[in-house]
Every structure is written in structure tokens, then in C-alpha cells.
Amino acid sequence: MILKKIFYFYYDGFRNMSRDSIKLWIIILVKLFIMFAILKVFFFPDILKEKFHSDKERIQYIENQLIKTDKKQ
């Protein structure tokens, strides 16, 4: 019941938007796509997968890094 009211609240809000609001939402969605899809692929490689071959090695590396950080404090 509450979820249905929330859904219709947003549905009516988006349905009754002006043309300028729709353009702004399109710009926001394109920027989010660029930030999370394109930039992640090119500028933030998966370093753990490149350095280590198994999940066990990755887990050990992360544990060691957390412990090192914790000891410095």
C-alpha cells in the first residue's frame, strides 16, 4: 500500500514534468552514464584482478592492507 503510493507519487511527478525538466533529466542521465560506464572502464582498471590470480590471494592482500592501516593509527 505504501509502496504503491510512493510509486504513483514519483510517476505523476515525472509524467507532469515540463520540457525543460525532461531535458535536464536527460543531461543528468547521460552524465551518470559517462561517469560510471565510460570513465570506469578507461581510468579505473581492476587492479586486484591484474595483480592476483585467485580470490584467496585478493582476500589476503586486502586483509594485509587493512591490518597495516589499522596499526598506523
Phi and psi in radians as a Rosetta constraint file:
Dihedral C 1 N 2 CA 2 C 2 CIRCULARHARMONIC -1.188 0.35
Dihedral N 2 CA 2 C 2 N 3 CIRCULARHARMONIC -0.721 0.35
Dihedral C 2 N 3 CA 3 C 3 CIRCULARHARMONIC -1.089 0.35
Dihedral N 3 CA 3 C 3 N 4 CIRCULARHARMONIC -0.629 0.35
Dihedral C 3 N 4 CA 4 C 4 CIRCULARHARMONIC -1.151 0.35
Dihedral N 4 CA 4 C 4 N 5 CIRCULARHARMONIC -0.716 0.35
Dihedral C 4 N 5 CA 5 C 5 CIRCULARHARMONIC -1.130 0.35
Dihedral N 5 CA 5 C 5 N 6 CIRCULARHARMONIC -0.735 0.35
Dihedral C 5 N 6 CA 6 C 6 CIRCULARHARMONIC -1.101 0.35
Dihedral N 6 CA 6 C 6 N 7 CIRCULARHARMONIC -0.775 0.35
Dihedral C 6 N 7 CA 7 C 7 CIRCULARHARMONIC -1.029 0.35
Dihedral N 7 CA 7 C 7 N 8 CIRCULARHARMONIC -0.848 0.35
Dihedral C 7 N 8 CA 8 C 8 CIRCULARHARMONIC -1.190 0.35
Dihedral N 8 CA 8 C 8 N 9 CIRCULARHARMONIC -0.513 0.35
Dihedral C 8 N 9 CA 9 C 9 CIRCULARHARMONIC -1.041 0.35
Dihedral N 9 CA 9 C 9 N 10 CIRCULARHARMONIC -0.882 0.35
Dihedral C 9 N 10 CA 10 C 10 CIRCULARHARMONIC -1.250 0.35
Dihedral N 10 CA 10 C 10 N 11 CIRCULARHARMONIC -0.662 0.35
Dihedral C 10 N 11 CA 11 C 11 CIRCULARHARMONIC -1.048 0.35
Dihedral N 11 CA 11 C 11 N 12 CIRCULARHARMONIC -0.826 0.35
Dihedral C 11 N 12 CA 12 C 12 CIRCULARHARMONIC -1.147 0.35
Dihedral N 12 CA 12 C 12 N 13 CIRCULARHARMONIC -0.662 0.35
Dihedral C 12 N 13 CA 13 C 13 CIRCULARHARMONIC -1.103 0.35
Dihedral N 13 CA 13 C 13 N 14 CIRCULARHARMONIC -0.784 0.35
Dihedral C 13 N 14 CA 14 C 14 CIRCULARHARMONIC -1.267 0.35
Dihedral N 14 CA 14 C 14 N 15 CIRCULARHARMONIC -0.573 0.35
Dihedral C 14 N 15 CA 15 C 15 CIRCULARHARMONIC -1.203 0.35
Dihedral N 15 CA 15 C 15 N 16 CIRCULARHARMONIC -0.559 0.35
Dihedral C 15 N 16 CA 16 C 16 CIRCULARHARMONIC -1.714 0.35
Dihedral N 16 CA 16 C 16 N 17 CIRCULARHARMONIC 0.315 0.35
Dihedral C 16 N 17 CA 17 C 17 CIRCULARHARMONIC -1.286 0.35
Dihedral N 17 CA 17 C 17 N 18 CIRCULARHARMONIC 2.667 0.35
Dihedral C 17 N 18 CA 18 C 18 CIRCULARHARMONIC -1.368 0.35
Dihedral N 18 CA 18 C 18 N 19 CIRCULARHARMONIC 2.966 0.35
Dihedral C 18 N 19 CA 19 C 19 CIRCULARHARMONIC -1.091 0.35
Dihedral N 19 CA 19 C 19 N 20 CIRCULARHARMONIC -0.661 0.35
Dihedral C 19 N 20 CA 20 C 20 CIRCULARHARMONIC -1.125 0.35
Dihedral N 20 CA 20 C 20 N 21 CIRCULARHARMONIC -0.698 0.35
Dihedral C 20 N 21 CA 21 C 21 CIRCULARHARMONIC -1.129 0.35
Dihedral N 21 CA 21 C 21 N 22 CIRCULARHARMONIC -0.698 0.35
Dihedral C 21 N 22 CA 22 C 22 CIRCULARHARMONIC -1.110 0.35
Dihedral N 22 CA 22 C 22 N 23 CIRCULARHARMONIC -0.729 0.35
Dihedral C 22 N 23 CA 23 C 23 CIRCULARHARMONIC -1.091 0.35
Dihedral N 23 CA 23 C 23 N 24 CIRCULARHARMONIC -0.716 0.35
Dihedral C 23 N 24 CA 24 C 24 CIRCULARHARMONIC -1.112 0.35
Dihedral N 24 CA 24 C 24 N 25 CIRCULARHARMONIC -0.712 0.35
Dihedral C 24 N 25 CA 25 C 25 CIRCULARHARMONIC -1.138 0.35
Dihedral N 25 CA 25 C 25 N 26 CIRCULARHARMONIC -0.640 0.35
Dihedral C 25 N 26 CA 26 C 26 CIRCULARHARMONIC -1.132 0.35
Dihedral N 26 CA 26 C 26 N 27 CIRCULARHARMONIC -0.747 0.35
Dihedral C 26 N 27 CA 27 C 27 CIRCULARHARMONIC -1.071 0.35
Dihedral N 27 CA 27 C 27 N 28 CIRCULARHARMONIC -0.764 0.35
Dihedral C 27 N 28 CA 28 C 28 CIRCULARHARMONIC -1.062 0.35
Dihedral N 28 CA 28 C 28 N 29 CIRCULARHARMONIC -0.791 0.35
Dihedral C 28 N 29 CA 29 C 29 CIRCULARHARMONIC -1.151 0.35
Dihedral N 29 CA 29 C 29 N 30 CIRCULARHARMONIC -0.680 0.35
Dihedral C 29 N 30 CA 30 C 30 CIRCULARHARMONIC -1.130 0.35
Dihedral N 30 CA 30 C 30 N 31 CIRCULARHARMONIC -0.758 0.35
Dihedral C 30 N 31 CA 31 C 31 CIRCULARHARMONIC -1.093 0.35
Dihedral N 31 CA 31 C 31 N 32 CIRCULARHARMONIC -0.724 0.35
Dihedral C 31 N 32 CA 32 C 32 CIRCULARHARMONIC -1.105 0.35
Dihedral N 32 CA 32 C 32 N 33 CIRCULARHARMONIC -0.727 0.35
Dihedral C 32 N 33 CA 33 C 33 CIRCULARHARMONIC -1.067 0.35
Dihedral N 33 CA 33 C 33 N 34 CIRCULARHARMONIC -0.787 0.35
Dihedral C 33 N 34 CA 34 C 34 CIRCULARHARMONIC -1.081 0.35
Dihedral N 34 CA 34 C 34 N 35 CIRCULARHARMONIC -0.786 0.35
Dihedral C 34 N 35 CA 35 C 35 CIRCULARHARMONIC -1.122 0.35
Dihedral N 35 CA 35 C 35 N 36 CIRCULARHARMONIC -0.797 0.35
Dihedral C 35 N 36 CA 36 C 36 CIRCULARHARMONIC -1.594 0.35
Dihedral N 36 CA 36 C 36 N 37 CIRCULARHARMONIC -0.526 0.35
Dihedral C 36 N 37 CA 37 C 37 CIRCULARHARMONIC -1.625 0.35
Dihedral N 37 CA 37 C 37 N 38 CIRCULARHARMONIC -0.943 0.35
Dihedral C 37 N 38 CA 38 C 38 CIRCULARHARMONIC -1.385 0.35
Dihedral N 38 CA 38 C 38 N 39 CIRCULARHARMONIC -0.883 0.35
Dihedral C 38 N 39 CA 39 C 39 CIRCULARHARMONIC -1.122 0.35
Dihedral N 39 CA 39 C 39 N 40 CIRCULARHARMONIC -0.633 0.35
Dihedral C 39 N 40 CA 40 C 40 CIRCULARHARMONIC -1.100 0.35
Dihedral N 40 CA 40 C 40 N 41 CIRCULARHARMONIC -0.720 0.35
Dihedral C 40 N 41 CA 41 C 41 CIRCULARHARMONIC -1.162 0.35
Dihedral N 41 CA 41 C 41 N 42 CIRCULARHARMONIC -0.756 0.35
Dihedral C 41 N 42 CA 42 C 42 CIRCULARHARMONIC -1.557 0.35
Dihedral N 42 CA 42 C 42 N 43 CIRCULARHARMONIC -0.557 0.35
Dihedral C 42 N 43 CA 43 C 43 CIRCULARHARMONIC -1.939 0.35
Dihedral N 43 CA 43 C 43 N 44 CIRCULARHARMONIC -0.221 0.35
Dihedral C 43 N 44 CA 44 C 44 CIRCULARHARMONIC -2.252 0.35
Dihedral N 44 CA 44 C 44 N 45 CIRCULARHARMONIC 1.322 0.35
Dihedral C 44 N 45 CA 45 C 45 CIRCULARHARMONIC -1.206 0.35
Dihedral N 45 CA 45 C 45 N 46 CIRCULARHARMONIC 2.788 0.35
Dihedral C 45 N 46 CA 46 C 46 CIRCULARHARMONIC -1.421 0.35
Dihedral N 46 CA 46 C 46 N 47 CIRCULARHARMONIC 1.619 0.35
Dihedral C 46 N 47 CA 47 C 47 CIRCULARHARMONIC -1.147 0.35
Dihedral N 47 CA 47 C 47 N 48 CIRCULARHARMONIC -0.665 0.35
Dihedral C 47 N 48 CA 48 C 48 CIRCULARHARMONIC -1.120 0.35
Dihedral N 48 CA 48 C 48 N 49 CIRCULARHARMONIC -0.657 0.35
Dihedral C 48 N 49 CA 49 C 49 CIRCULARHARMONIC -1.247 0.35
Dihedral N 49 CA 49 C 49 N 50 CIRCULARHARMONIC -0.504 0.35
Dihedral C 49 N 50 CA 50 C 50 CIRCULARHARMONIC -1.317 0.35
Dihedral N 50 CA 50 C 50 N 51 CIRCULARHARMONIC -0.669 0.35
Dihedral C 50 N 51 CA 51 C 51 CIRCULARHARMONIC -1.434 0.35
Dihedral N 51 CA 51 C 51 N 52 CIRCULARHARMONIC -0.614 0.35
Dihedral C 51 N 52 CA 52 C 52 CIRCULARHARMONIC -2.127 0.35
Dihedral N 52 CA 52 C 52 N 53 CIRCULARHARMONIC 2.588 0.35
Dihedral C 52 N 53 CA 53 C 53 CIRCULARHARMONIC -1.691 0.35
Dihedral N 53 CA 53 C 53 N 54 CIRCULARHARMONIC -0.394 0.35
Dihedral C 53 N 54 CA 54 C 54 CIRCULARHARMONIC -2.235 0.35
Dihedral N 54 CA 54 C 54 N 55 CIRCULARHARMONIC 2.825 0.35
Dihedral C 54 N 55 CA 55 C 55 CIRCULARHARMONIC -1.112 0.35
Dihedral N 55 CA 55 C 55 N 56 CIRCULARHARMONIC -0.616 0.35
Dihedral C 55 N 56 CA 56 C 56 CIRCULARHARMONIC -1.080 0.35
Dihedral N 56 CA 56 C 56 N 57 CIRCULARHARMONIC -0.747 0.35
Dihedral C 56 N 57 CA 57 C 57 CIRCULARHARMONIC -1.129 0.35
Dihedral N 57 CA 57 C 57 N 58 CIRCULARHARMONIC -0.688 0.35
Dihedral C 57 N 58 CA 58 C 58 CIRCULARHARMONIC -1.112 0.35
Dihedral N 58 CA 58 C 58 N 59 CIRCULARHARMONIC -0.764 0.35
Dihedral C 58 N 59 CA 59 C 59 CIRCULARHARMONIC -1.097 0.35
Dihedral N 59 CA 59 C 59 N 60 CIRCULARHARMONIC -0.776 0.35
Dihedral C 59 N 60 CA 60 C 60 CIRCULARHARMONIC -1.090 0.35
Dihedral N 60 CA 60 C 60 N 61 CIRCULARHARMONIC -0.726 0.35
Dihedral C 60 N 61 CA 61 C 61 CIRCULARHARMONIC -1.080 0.35
Dihedral N 61 CA 61 C 61 N 62 CIRCULARHARMONIC -0.797 0.35
Dihedral C 61 N 62 CA 62 C 62 CIRCULARHARMONIC -1.128 0.35
Dihedral N 62 CA 62 C 62 N 63 CIRCULARHARMONIC -0.742 0.35
Dihedral C 62 N 63 CA 63 C 63 CIRCULARHARMONIC -1.043 0.35
Dihedral N 63 CA 63 C 63 N 64 CIRCULARHARMONIC -0.767 0.35
Dihedral C 63 N 64 CA 64 C 64 CIRCULARHARMONIC -1.109 0.35
Dihedral N 64 CA 64 C 64 N 65 CIRCULARHARMONIC -0.697 0.35
Dihedral C 64 N 65 CA 65 C 65 CIRCULARHARMONIC -1.150 0.35
Dihedral N 65 CA 65 C 65 N 66 CIRCULARHARMONIC -0.693 0.35
Dihedral C 65 N 66 CA 66 C 66 CIRCULARHARMONIC -1.171 0.35
Dihedral N 66 CA 66 C 66 N 67 CIRCULARHARMONIC -0.694 0.35
Dihedral C 66 N 67 CA 67 C 67 CIRCULARHARMONIC -1.175 0.35
Dihedral N 67 CA 67 C 67 N 68 CIRCULARHARMONIC -0.741 0.35
Dihedral C 67 N 68 CA 68 C 68 CIRCULARHARMONIC -1.051 0.35
Dihedral N 68 CA 68 C 68 N 69 CIRCULARHARMONIC -0.771 0.35
Dihedral C 68 N 69 CA 69 C 69 CIRCULARHARMONIC -1.114 0.35
Dihedral N 69 CA 69 C 69 N 70 CIRCULARHARMONIC -0.705 0.35
Dihedral C 69 N 70 CA 70 C 70 CIRCULARHARMONIC -1.174 0.35
Dihedral N 70 CA 70 C 70 N 71 CIRCULARHARMONIC -0.646 0.35
Dihedral C 70 N 71 CA 71 C 71 CIRCULARHARMONIC -1.220 0.35
Dihedral N 71 CA 71 C 71 N 72 CIRCULARHARMONIC -0.520 0.35
Dihedral C 71 N 72 CA 72 C 72 CIRCULARHARMONIC -1.179 0.35
Dihedral N 72 CA 72 C 72 N 73 CIRCULARHARMONIC -0.435 0.35
